[in-house]
Structures are given as C-alpha cells and as structure tokens.
C-alpha cells in the first residue's frame, strides 16, 4: 500500500513539473516577443488592420484561393 502512495505522489510531482516546464516556456516566449520591437510593431499593425476592417476570416481566404 505504501508503494502505491509513493507512486501516486511521484505521478503528481511529475505532472506538476511538466506543467511548470510549459508555463516557464510560455513565459520565456512572451518575454522574447515583448523584447522585440519589430515583432510588437507587427502585432500592433495587425490588430489595427482587424479593428479597421482590413482583415478577413481564414475561411474567406481559403475560398479566395480556391481551397474552400
């Protein structure tokens, strides 16, 4: 019975560590994007395009390409 409890605790710890690894990776990617002025400016231009109606849905794009 004690072995089962230890195994369960080990599984929980592995799960926690895997989730932490994903969160740290995500945080590092966010820092990378935020530290790149060119990338941030591109994102801002894209958001402005969406707000001002200069964007279309992916489905619309596919149809225009004859793929949808």
BELGI-V475908 format. One line per field, one symbol per residue. phi: phi as a letter, one per 30 degrees, with the letter a starting at -180 (. if undefined). burial: 1 if it has 9 or more other ideal C-beta (glycine too) atoms within 8 Angstrom, else 0. A space follows every 50 residues. Layout:
phi=???
burial=???
This chain:
phi=.dddddddddddddddddddedddddddddddddcceddddddddddded ecicbbddddddddcicb
burial=00000000000000000000000000000000100000010010010011 000000000011100000
